[in-house]
Amino acid sequence: MPVTHTMPQAHKKPAGPRRATRRGRAWETLSEDQLLNLRFCDLKLKVQGTELEDAIQRLYRELDMRGIAFKPHCWLAQEWFSPDGIPGIAIPFYLAHRRLMSIERRYMREVEGGNRNWLMRILRHEAGHAIDSAYRLRRLKSWRQVFGPASLPYPDAYRPRPGSRRFVQHLGAWYAQAHPTEDFAETFAVWLKPHSAWRREYLGWPAFAKLEFIDSLAGDIGGSKPPVRDRSTIEDIRHETRTLREHYEDKLARYRLPRRTGADELLFKVFTAAPRNRDRPKAATLLRELRNSLRHDILRSAAFSEYLVHQVLRLMIERSEALNLYVRGSRRELKPQLLWVIARLAESYEERQLPRVSL
């Protein structure tokens, strides 16, 4: 959960960008405060010539490999989404430039899709939504029998069941459980991934039938032209006159810290919110540093799935950041305590439903 970050004060007369040079865009040399005062349309961002273009082409090759001729169009917007009825993919603007990625990380604490693996996982998910729209798949009786009615109200939050095997595990936070359309998109993404081992990994799970359904469905639509070929773009930043400052102020305002949870209570057993020495490292920083080592050690017990451990560690980092926790005591003593916290959280999540997850 991103935490509120103080925005720099706006200047009454924002300085304009310098004249563009061959080496980059005019606004690249602006201060953060000046950059935040720019409108989206002033950034002149494009997918072409960026790493995003390579990722989109890779997505198209993956669709070809699966025999799907349709290719969703992509554009830059403020957030990730695929609009109902428009078979395309909106990609967050910040992924088009390293400087904007650093701004996103500064205020939101993470860059959604900020590395190649994460980017491709989200693109495959959004491609599932786009293909659903292109072929009107949710109208099929067979689709509804497998995933449920897409007409169900889309929730503001959902309560995942970590132990359920009726859903695939892909993006995180058991996202497939949020809504039938998300279930389809997540299942499609697992199926689409090259060299996916879904036949082995999901064998014996009820989710296996969903993957087989998509495998059969893809063969049916294959090279056929979709009935919906709308190439419109929604919330395209080329036409957006809001400033980056307004965008982040609105975005940060949407995030409210939830009430203290059981996870918070466990974190307060090993970290502190009021260190005697302010030079002590922040808990979230240390957790990021130890994440791979902690994951390796806890997985050696074979008691929990890698997916569950990943979600627990992500939650611990987010809550430590939100609660502004610091390290106390020695690192040598801390690691066994953290392994204990991870195990306790993983056990509790397997035994009961998780708290509601906001969408």
C-alpha positions as CSV (number, residue, x, y, z in Angstrom):
1,M,0.0,0.0,0.0
2,P,1.7,3.3,-1.1
3,V,2.1,5.9,1.7
4,T,1.4,9.6,1.5
5,H,4.4,11.6,0.4
6,T,4.6,15.3,0.7
7,M,4.5,17.0,-2.7
8,P,6.8,19.9,-3.5
9,Q,5.1,23.3,-3.5
10,A,4.0,24.5,-6.9
11,H,5.7,27.7,-8.2
12,K,3.4,30.5,-9.1
13,K,5.3,30.8,-12.4
14,P,6.6,27.4,-13.4
15,A,9.8,27.5,-15.3
16,G,9.4,26.2,-18.9
17,P,11.5,23.4,-20.3
18,R,14.7,24.1,-22.1
19,R,15.0,23.7,-25.7
20,A,15.2,20.0,-26.7
21,T,18.6,18.6,-27.5
22,R,19.5,15.6,-29.6
23,R,20.3,13.6,-26.5
24,G,16.9,13.7,-24.9
25,R,13.7,15.6,-24.2
26,A,13.6,19.2,-23.1
27,W,12.0,18.4,-19.7
28,E,14.6,15.8,-18.7
29,T,16.8,18.4,-17.2
30,L,14.1,20.1,-15.1
31,S,14.0,19.9,-11.4
32,E,11.4,17.6,-9.9
33,D,9.3,20.5,-8.8
34,Q,9.3,21.9,-12.4
35,L,8.6,18.6,-13.9
36,L,5.5,18.1,-11.7
37,N,4.1,21.4,-13.0
38,L,4.1,20.1,-16.6
39,R,0.9,18.8,-18.2
40,F,0.8,15.2,-19.5
41,C,0.3,16.5,-23.1
42,D,3.5,18.6,-22.8
43,L,5.6,15.4,-22.2
44,K,5.2,14.3,-25.8
45,L,5.6,10.7,-24.8
46,K,5.4,7.8,-27.3
47,V,5.6,4.1,-27.1
48,Q,7.8,4.0,-30.2
49,G,11.5,3.8,-29.6
50,T,11.2,2.7,-25.9
51,E,11.5,-0.6,-24.1
52,L,7.8,-0.7,-24.1
53,E,7.7,-1.1,-27.9
54,D,10.0,-4.2,-27.5
55,A,7.7,-5.7,-24.8
56,I,4.6,-5.1,-27.0
57,Q,6.2,-6.8,-29.9
58,R,7.1,-9.7,-27.6
59,L,3.5,-10.0,-26.6
60,Y,2.5,-10.1,-30.2
61,R,5.0,-12.9,-30.9
62,E,3.6,-14.8,-27.9
63,L,0.1,-14.5,-29.3
64,D,1.3,-15.7,-32.7
65,M,2.9,-18.7,-31.0
66,R,-0.5,-19.6,-29.5
67,G,-2.2,-19.2,-32.9
68,I,-4.0,-16.0,-32.1
69,A,-4.0,-13.6,-35.0
70,F,-5.6,-10.6,-33.2
71,K,-3.2,-8.1,-31.7
72,P,-4.5,-5.5,-29.2
73,H,-3.4,-1.9,-29.8
74,C,-1.6,-0.1,-27.0
75,W,-1.3,3.5,-25.9
76,L,0.0,5.6,-22.9
77,A,-2.5,6.6,-20.2
78,Q,-2.2,7.3,-16.5
79,E,-2.9,3.8,-15.3
80,W,-3.0,0.2,-16.5
81,F,-6.4,-0.9,-17.9
82,S,-8.2,-2.4,-20.9
83,P,-11.6,-0.6,-21.5
84,D,-14.7,-2.7,-21.8
85,G,-15.7,-2.8,-25.4
86,I,-12.3,-1.6,-26.7
87,P,-9.9,-4.4,-27.4
88,G,-6.7,-2.5,-26.5
89,I,-4.3,-1.9,-23.6
90,A,-3.6,1.4,-21.8
91,I,-0.1,1.4,-20.4
92,P,1.0,3.8,-17.6
93,F,2.9,6.8,-18.9
94,Y,5.9,6.5,-16.5
95,L,7.0,3.2,-18.2
96,A,8.0,5.2,-21.3
97,H,10.8,7.1,-19.5
98,R,13.3,6.3,-16.7
99,R,12.9,9.8,-15.2
100,L,9.2,9.3,-14.9
101,M,9.7,5.9,-13.4
102,S,11.8,7.4,-10.6
103,I,9.1,10.0,-9.9
104,E,6.5,7.2,-9.7
105,R,8.7,5.2,-7.3
106,R,9.3,8.3,-5.1
107,Y,5.6,8.9,-4.6
108,M,4.0,5.5,-4.9
109,R,6.9,3.4,-3.5
110,E,6.8,1.0,-6.5
111,V,6.7,1.1,-10.3
112,E,4.0,-1.3,-11.4
113,G,5.5,-3.2,-14.4
114,G,8.9,-1.6,-13.8
115,N,11.0,-4.6,-14.8
116,R,10.8,-6.8,-17.9
117,N,9.3,-9.9,-16.1
118,W,6.6,-7.8,-14.3
119,L,5.8,-5.8,-17.4
120,M,5.2,-9.0,-19.5
121,R,3.0,-10.5,-16.7
122,I,0.8,-7.4,-16.8
123,L,0.7,-7.2,-20.6
124,R,-0.4,-10.8,-20.8
125,H,-3.2,-10.1,-18.3
126,E,-4.4,-7.0,-20.1
127,A,-4.2,-8.9,-23.4
128,G,-6.7,-11.4,-21.9
129,H,-9.1,-8.5,-21.2
130,A,-8.6,-7.1,-24.8
131,I,-9.3,-10.5,-26.4
132,D,-12.4,-10.9,-24.3
133,S,-13.6,-7.6,-25.7
134,A,-12.5,-8.3,-29.2
135,Y,-14.4,-11.6,-29.5
136,R,-17.1,-10.8,-27.0
137,L,-16.2,-14.0,-25.1
138,R,-18.0,-13.2,-22.0
139,R,-21.3,-13.5,-23.9
140,L,-20.6,-17.2,-24.5
141,K,-22.6,-19.6,-22.4
142,S,-19.6,-21.8,-22.0
143,W,-17.5,-18.8,-20.8
144,R,-20.1,-18.0,-18.1
145,Q,-20.3,-21.6,-17.0
146,V,-16.5,-21.7,-16.4
147,F,-15.8,-18.2,-15.0
148,G,-19.2,-17.0,-13.9
149,P,-21.3,-14.0,-15.2
150,A,-19.3,-11.0,-16.2
151,S,-22.4,-8.9,-15.3
152,L,-21.7,-9.2,-11.6
153,P,-21.0,-5.8,-10.0
154,Y,-17.3,-5.0,-10.0
155,P,-16.3,-4.7,-6.4
156,D,-14.3,-1.8,-4.7
157,A,-12.6,-4.5,-2.7
158,Y,-12.5,-8.3,-2.4
159,R,-11.6,-10.9,0.2
160,P,-9.2,-13.5,-1.3
161,R,-9.0,-17.1,-0.1
162,P,-5.3,-18.0,-0.3
163,G,-5.9,-21.8,0.0
164,S,-8.4,-21.9,-2.9
165,R,-7.3,-24.0,-6.0
166,R,-10.1,-22.8,-8.1
167,F,-8.0,-19.9,-9.3
168,V,-4.6,-19.5,-10.9
169,Q,-1.9,-17.5,-9.2
170,H,-0.4,-14.8,-11.4
171,L,-0.2,-11.1,-10.7
172,G,-0.4,-11.2,-6.9
173,A,-2.9,-10.7,-4.1
174,W,-4.9,-13.7,-5.5
175,Y,-6.2,-11.2,-8.1
176,A,-8.1,-13.9,-10.1
177,Q,-10.6,-14.0,-7.2
178,A,-11.7,-10.4,-7.6
179,H,-14.2,-10.9,-10.4
180,P,-15.0,-13.3,-13.3
181,T,-13.4,-11.0,-15.8
182,E,-10.2,-10.9,-13.7
183,D,-10.3,-14.7,-13.3
184,F,-10.4,-15.0,-17.1
185,A,-7.6,-12.5,-17.7
186,E,-5.4,-14.1,-15.1
187,T,-6.0,-17.6,-16.4
188,F,-5.3,-16.4,-20.0
189,A,-2.0,-14.8,-18.8
190,V,-0.9,-18.1,-17.3
191,W,-1.8,-20.0,-20.4
192,L,-0.2,-17.5,-22.8
193,K,3.2,-17.4,-21.1
194,P,5.8,-19.2,-23.3
195,H,6.9,-22.6,-22.1
196,S,4.3,-22.3,-19.4
197,A,4.2,-25.4,-17.2
198,W,0.5,-25.0,-16.4
199,R,-0.4,-28.6,-17.3
200,R,2.0,-29.8,-14.6
201,E,1.7,-27.0,-12.0
202,Y,-2.1,-26.9,-12.0
203,L,-2.8,-30.6,-12.4
204,G,-5.4,-31.7,-9.9
205,W,-6.6,-28.1,-9.3
206,P,-10.1,-27.1,-10.3
207,A,-8.3,-24.1,-12.1
208,F,-6.9,-26.7,-14.5
209,A,-10.3,-27.0,-16.2
210,K,-10.3,-23.2,-16.8
211,L,-6.8,-23.4,-18.5
212,E,-8.0,-26.3,-20.7
213,F,-11.1,-24.2,-21.6
214,I,-8.9,-21.3,-22.8
215,D,-6.6,-23.7,-24.7
216,S,-9.7,-25.0,-26.6
217,L,-11.2,-21.5,-27.0
218,A,-8.0,-20.2,-28.5
219,G,-8.1,-22.9,-31.1
220,D,-11.7,-21.9,-32.0
221,I,-11.0,-18.1,-32.4
222,G,-7.5,-18.6,-33.7
223,G,-7.0,-16.8,-37.0
224,S,-10.6,-15.5,-37.2
225,K,-11.3,-11.8,-37.4
226,P,-12.8,-10.4,-34.2
227,P,-16.3,-8.8,-34.4
228,V,-15.0,-5.8,-32.3
229,R,-12.1,-3.9,-34.0
230,D,-12.5,-0.5,-32.3
231,R,-9.0,1.2,-32.3
232,S,-10.1,4.0,-30.0
233,T,-7.9,5.1,-27.1
234,I,-9.3,6.1,-23.7
235,E,-7.6,8.7,-21.4
236,D,-4.8,9.0,-23.8
237,I,-2.2,11.3,-22.2
238,R,-1.5,13.0,-25.6
239,H,-4.8,14.9,-24.9
240,E,-4.5,15.1,-21.1
241,T,-4.1,18.7,-19.8
242,R,-3.8,17.8,-16.1
243,T,-0.3,18.3,-14.6
244,L,1.8,15.5,-13.1
245,R,1.4,17.3,-9.7
246,E,-2.4,17.1,-9.9
247,H,-2.2,13.4,-10.9
248,Y,-0.1,12.4,-7.9
249,E,-2.0,14.5,-5.5
250,D,-5.2,12.7,-6.6
251,K,-3.5,9.3,-6.6
252,L,-2.1,9.7,-3.1
253,A,-5.4,10.9,-1.8
254,R,-7.0,7.6,-2.9
255,Y,-4.7,5.7,-0.6
256,R,-5.8,5.6,3.0
257,L,-3.9,3.5,5.6
258,P,-6.1,0.7,6.8
259,R,-6.6,-0.1,10.5
260,R,-3.8,-1.9,12.2
261,T,-3.9,-5.6,11.2
262,G,-2.6,-8.8,12.7
263,A,0.4,-8.5,10.3
264,D,1.1,-5.1,11.9
265,E,1.1,-6.6,15.4
266,L,3.7,-9.2,14.3
267,L,5.9,-6.5,12.7
268,F,5.9,-4.5,15.8
269,K,7.3,-7.5,17.7
270,V,10.5,-7.3,15.6
271,F,10.7,-3.6,14.5
272,T,10.0,-0.3,16.2
273,A,8.3,3.0,15.2
274,A,10.5,5.0,17.6
275,P,14.1,4.1,17.3
276,R,16.5,5.4,20.0
277,N,19.0,6.0,17.2
278,R,17.6,7.7,14.1
279,D,20.5,6.3,12.1
280,R,19.0,2.8,12.4
281,P,18.0,1.4,8.9
282,K,14.3,1.5,7.9
283,A,12.6,-1.9,8.2
284,A,11.3,-1.8,4.6
285,T,14.8,-1.2,3.3
286,L,16.2,-4.2,5.3
287,L,13.3,-6.4,4.2
288,R,14.0,-5.6,0.5
289,E,17.7,-6.4,1.1
290,L,17.0,-9.7,2.8
291,R,14.0,-10.7,0.7
292,N,15.7,-13.3,-1.5
293,S,17.6,-14.8,1.5
294,L,14.4,-15.0,3.6
295,R,12.4,-16.5,0.7
296,H,15.1,-19.1,0.1
297,D,15.2,-20.1,3.8
298,I,11.5,-20.3,4.3
299,L,11.0,-22.3,1.1
300,R,13.5,-24.9,2.2
301,S,10.9,-26.1,4.7
302,A,8.6,-26.9,1.8
303,A,5.7,-25.9,4.1
304,F,4.5,-23.0,1.9
305,S,4.1,-22.3,-1.7
306,E,6.5,-19.8,-3.4
307,Y,3.6,-17.7,-4.4
308,L,2.3,-17.4,-0.8
309,V,5.7,-16.5,0.6
310,H,6.1,-13.8,-2.1
311,Q,2.8,-12.3,-1.1
312,V,3.7,-12.3,2.6
313,L,7.0,-10.6,2.0
314,R,5.4,-8.0,-0.2
315,L,2.8,-7.3,2.5
316,M,5.5,-7.0,5.2
317,I,7.4,-4.5,3.1
318,E,4.3,-2.4,2.3
319,R,3.1,-2.3,5.9
320,S,6.7,-1.6,7.3
321,E,6.8,1.3,4.8
322,A,3.4,2.6,5.7
323,L,4.0,2.3,9.5
324,N,7.4,3.9,9.2
325,L,9.1,1.1,11.1
326,Y,12.8,0.9,11.9
327,V,15.2,-1.9,12.7
328,R,16.0,-2.6,16.4
329,G,18.6,-5.0,17.8
330,S,21.2,-6.9,15.8
331,R,20.7,-8.2,12.3
332,R,22.0,-11.6,13.5
333,E,19.1,-11.9,15.9
334,L,16.6,-10.3,13.6
335,K,16.7,-12.8,10.7
336,P,15.3,-15.8,12.7
337,Q,12.6,-13.5,14.1
338,L,11.6,-12.5,10.5
339,L,11.4,-16.1,9.5
340,W,9.1,-16.7,12.4
341,V,6.9,-13.7,11.3
342,I,6.8,-15.0,7.7
343,A,5.8,-18.5,8.9
344,R,3.1,-17.1,11.2
345,L,1.6,-14.9,8.5
346,A,1.7,-17.7,5.9
347,E,0.0,-20.1,8.3
348,S,-2.7,-17.6,9.2
349,Y,-3.4,-16.8,5.5
350,E,-3.8,-20.5,4.7
351,E,-6.2,-21.1,7.5
352,R,-8.5,-18.2,7.0
353,Q,-9.6,-15.6,4.4
354,L,-7.4,-12.5,4.0
355,P,-8.6,-9.0,4.9
356,R,-10.4,-7.3,2.0
357,V,-8.1,-6.1,-0.8
358,S,-8.8,-2.7,-2.4
359,L,-9.0,-2.5,-6.2
